[in-house]
Amino acid sequence: MKKLTIANVKISQIMTKDLITMSLDSTVEEVVNKIVDCNVECLPVVDAEGVLRGLVTFRDIVMKVVYPLTKTRESKVEKIMSKSLVTCDPNSTMLDVVKIMKNRHLRRIPVVDAKNKLVGLVTDFDLSLFGWDFK
């Protein structure tokens, strides 16, 4: 049996697949409610076809809405989400993703298919669980 290492484990094996997403026309208020209700740090933003368009994080909300005191309830998520995203594909290895996260100082990377459709999200927490045997 082949030993699993971060060089040969595919991201598709460890990524979170059942994602909560938001649409481009979601309001910041809706995003905040979803982040709080679902206890997550970020939400991918997708279009009607499921294509990844951005990622909105708790930090985005604080830095772009709360701190400058803009109109939170009326703001659209498209205005504050991160649009220039670093992504990976399901066949990327853990080693590939760890290198990207380390070099880019990232805590999460969306996983997209060849058409940029969101298929998962890999986080530093997902990576930290590698090697543990949970029952």
C-alpha positions, 0 to 999 in steps of 0.5 A: 500500500502506498504511503500517503504524503502531502506530495501525492494526496489530491486536494479533492480528497480533503477539500470541503465540498458542500459549500455555502455560497452567495450570489453577486447580488447578495447584500452585505447584510445577507452575507454577514447573517450567513457568516454568523448563522453558519459559523464560517469565515468566508463565503464564495460568491458564484454566478447563476452557473456556479462559476466562482466570481469572488470570495468575501471574508470576514476581514473584507467586511470589517475593512471595507464596510465596518471600518469606513462606516459605509452603508452596510445594509445596502452595499452589494457583496460584489463591491467588497468581495475579493476578485483577484483570487488564487485558485487550485484544481481538484487534482492539485496536491496538498504540497502544491497548495501548501506552497501556494498558501505559504508563499501567498500568505493565504488561509483558504483557496477555492477549488475550481474545475476547468470552467472555473466552476466552484467545486470546493474550498481547501483551508489551512484547517483542512490541511492541518487534519491530514494524517489524523485518524478520526472515527 
